[in-house]
Amino acid sequence: MQDKAIALHDVDLSLGRGAARVHILKGISLGAGRGEAVGLVGPSGSGKSTLLMTMAGLERPDSGKVIVDGTDLAGLDEDALARFRGRRIGIVFQSFHLVPTMTALENVALPLELAGEADAFERAEAEMEAVGLGHRLHHYPAQLSGGEQQRVAIARALVPNPAILVADEPTGNLDEKTGTSIVDLLFALKRDRGATLVLVTHDLNLARLCDRTVRLRSGHIEADAATVPA
């Protein structure tokens, strides 16, 4: 497991309480190498997003091990886990989750400010330039298009220079042309920085851009194979 950016071993996870409790992940063992791109695919309700959130430390499994960037997440309390996530894991959601009362630049700088970094705004501006939005620093989310908001969200995820980037349907709220540009940006940034990318998508064409495709069904891994180029 030591050579893996992400390693899960026999992970089980249920959500909900009492009669509403649902067994979502069932004996999941999965690794992602450093610098690798892994696509998670499968029907709705198969556990893709829950698996991604478990990798990111946003959900804790009932049993099994989750090791990220050499750290066993079970050994971290909630504060330590939040600090670790802030430094080592970048997260991009389908919904952009930008703070509406902050400018684009302030949104990107936020993770660094929370971490007490003195150069938060300088680094945030550099990330905004990297995603092609150096001219939109002082615009608020409502003044930006959907594609621009997702670029801001990507810049915010990448500003701590994380080893791992996870993205949950990052093009789900975008039109096809805008979605394609966001995908191109994600993979270019991933290549430039050598980060590991784990991507949840229902788009098989997008999944084919990854090095490996993992198919889930009913909480189990149904297939895990190197992606065959189109």
C-alpha positions in Angstrom: 0.0 0.0 0.0 2.9 2.3 0.6 3.4 3.1 -3.1 -0.3 4.1 -3.6 -1.7 7.6 -3.3 -4.9 6.0 -2.2 -5.4 2.5 -0.8 -8.7 1.1 0.5 -8.9 -2.4 2.0 -12.2 -4.2 2.7 -14.1 -1.0 3.3 -17.8 -1.3 4.5 -20.0 1.8 5.0 -23.6 2.2 5.8 -25.6 5.5 6.0 -28.8 6.4 7.8 -30.3 5.2 11.1 -32.5 2.4 12.2 -34.8 1.0 9.5 -33.6 3.6 7.1 -29.9 2.5 7.4 -28.6 1.4 4.0 -25.4 -0.7 3.3 -23.7 1.3 0.6 -20.1 0.1 0.3 -19.5 -3.6 0.6 -16.0 -5.0 1.0 -14.3 -2.4 -1.3 -10.6 -2.9 -1.9 -9.1 -0.4 -4.3 -5.9 1.4 -4.9 -4.8 4.5 -7.0 -1.2 5.0 -7.9 0.6 8.3 -7.6 -0.1 10.4 -10.6 -2.8 8.0 -11.9 -6.3 9.0 -13.1 -9.1 6.7 -12.1 -12.6 6.9 -13.3 -15.5 5.6 -11.1 -18.5 4.6 -13.1 -21.7 2.7 -12.5 -25.5 3.1 -12.3 -27.2 5.6 -10.0 -27.1 4.3 -6.4 -24.1 2.1 -7.0 -22.0 3.9 -4.4 -19.7 6.0 -6.6 -20.0 9.3 -4.8 -20.0 7.6 -1.4 -16.7 5.9 -2.3 -15.2 9.2 -3.5 -16.3 10.9 -0.3 -14.7 8.0 1.7 -11.4 8.5 -0.1 -11.6 12.2 0.7 -12.2 11.6 4.4 -15.7 13.1 4.2 -17.3 9.8 5.2 -15.8 7.4 7.7 -16.2 3.7 7.0 -17.8 1.3 9.5 -14.8 -1.1 8.9 -11.8 -1.5 6.8 -8.8 0.8 6.1 -8.5 4.0 4.1 -4.9 5.1 3.6 -4.4 8.4 1.7 -1.0 9.7 0.8 0.5 7.3 3.4 -1.8 8.3 6.2 -4.3 6.0 7.8 -7.4 8.2 8.1 -8.7 6.2 11.0 -5.9 7.5 13.2 -7.0 11.1 12.8 -9.6 12.9 14.9 -12.0 15.2 13.1 -9.8 18.3 13.5 -6.7 16.5 12.3 -8.6 15.0 9.4 -9.9 18.4 8.4 -6.3 19.8 8.4 -5.0 16.8 6.5 -7.8 17.1 3.9 -7.1 20.8 3.5 -3.4 20.2 2.8 -3.4 17.0 0.8 -6.8 16.5 -0.9 -8.5 18.9 -3.4 -12.2 18.3 -3.9 -14.4 19.4 -6.9 -18.1 18.9 -6.7 -20.9 19.0 -9.3 -22.4 22.0 -7.5 -19.7 24.6 -7.2 -20.1 25.3 -3.5 -18.7 28.8 -3.8 -19.3 31.3 -1.0 -21.7 33.8 -2.7 -20.7 36.8 -0.6 -17.0 36.4 -1.5 -15.2 37.3 -4.7 -13.7 34.6 -6.9 -10.3 35.5 -5.5 -11.5 35.4 -1.9 -13.1 32.0 -2.5 -9.8 30.6 -3.9 -7.8 32.1 -1.1 -10.1 30.7 1.6 -8.5 27.3 2.2 -5.1 29.0 2.6 -6.5 31.6 4.9 -8.0 28.9 7.1 -4.6 27.2 7.2 -3.0 30.5 8.3 -0.9 30.9 5.1 0.5 34.4 4.8 0.6 34.4 1.0 -2.9 33.2 0.6 -4.0 35.9 -1.9 -0.8 35.8 -3.9 -1.2 32.1 -4.4 -4.9 32.4 -5.1 -4.3 34.9 -7.8 -1.7 32.6 -9.4 -4.3 29.8 -9.4 -6.9 32.0 -11.0 -4.4 32.8 -13.7 -3.8 29.1 -14.2 -7.4 28.4 -14.8 -7.8 31.3 -17.2 -9.6 33.7 -14.9 -7.0 36.3 -14.1 -9.4 38.9 -15.4 -12.3 37.8 -13.1 -10.6 38.1 -9.7 -13.0 40.5 -8.1 -16.3 39.2 -9.6 -18.8 37.4 -7.3 -20.1 34.0 -8.1 -23.4 35.3 -9.3 -21.5 37.4 -11.9 -19.8 34.3 -13.4 -21.1 31.7 -15.8 -21.4 28.1 -14.7 -18.1 27.2 -16.4 -16.3 30.1 -14.8 -17.7 29.1 -11.4 -16.4 25.6 -11.9 -13.0 27.0 -12.8 -13.0 28.9 -9.6 -13.9 25.8 -7.7 -11.0 23.9 -9.4 -8.6 26.7 -8.5 -9.7 26.6 -4.9 -9.2 22.8 -4.9 -5.7 23.1 -6.3 -4.4 26.1 -4.4 -3.0 24.1 -1.5 -1.1 22.0 -4.1 -2.7 18.7 -3.0 -1.3 15.3 -3.9 -4.8 14.0 -4.6 -7.7 15.6 -6.5 -11.2 14.1 -6.4 -14.0 15.3 -8.6 -17.7 14.2 -8.3 -19.5 14.7 -11.7 -17.5 18.0 -12.3 -19.3 18.6 -15.6 -22.8 17.6 -14.4 -24.2 21.2 -14.3 -22.5 22.4 -17.5 -23.4 22.3 -21.2 -21.4 20.0 -23.4 -18.9 22.6 -24.7 -18.3 24.1 -21.3 -18.0 20.6 -19.8 -15.4 19.6 -22.4 -13.3 22.7 -21.5 -13.5 21.9 -17.8 -12.4 18.3 -18.4 -9.4 19.5 -20.6 -8.4 21.9 -17.8 -8.7 19.2 -15.0 -6.5 16.7 -16.9 -4.0 19.4 -17.9 -3.6 20.6 -14.4 -3.4 17.0 -13.1 -0.6 16.2 -15.7 1.3 19.4 -14.9 1.3 18.8 -11.2 1.6 15.0 -11.1 -1.5 14.7 -8.9 -3.6 11.6 -8.5 -7.1 12.2 -10.0 -10.2 10.2 -9.0 -13.2 11.1 -11.0 -16.9 10.1 -10.6 -18.8 10.3 -13.9 -21.8 8.9 -15.7 -20.1 9.9 -19.0 -18.2 6.9 -20.4 -16.3 9.1 -22.9 -15.0 11.1 -19.9 -14.1 7.9 -18.0 -12.1 6.7 -21.0 -9.7 9.7 -20.6 -8.6 8.1 -17.3 -5.8 5.5 -16.9 -8.2 3.1 -15.3 -11.9 2.6 -15.1 -13.6 1.1 -12.0 -17.2 0.1 -12.4 -19.4 -0.2 -9.3 -22.7 -2.0 -8.9 -24.8 -2.3 -5.7 -21.8 -1.3 -3.5 -19.4 -3.8 -5.0 -16.6 -3.4 -7.6 -17.9 -5.1 -10.7 -14.8 -4.4 -12.9 -11.4 -2.6 -12.5 -9.3 -2.4 -15.6 -6.9 -0.2 -17.6 -8.8 2.0 -19.9 -8.6 1.1 -23.6 -8.0 4.2 -25.6 -10.8 5.0 -28.1 
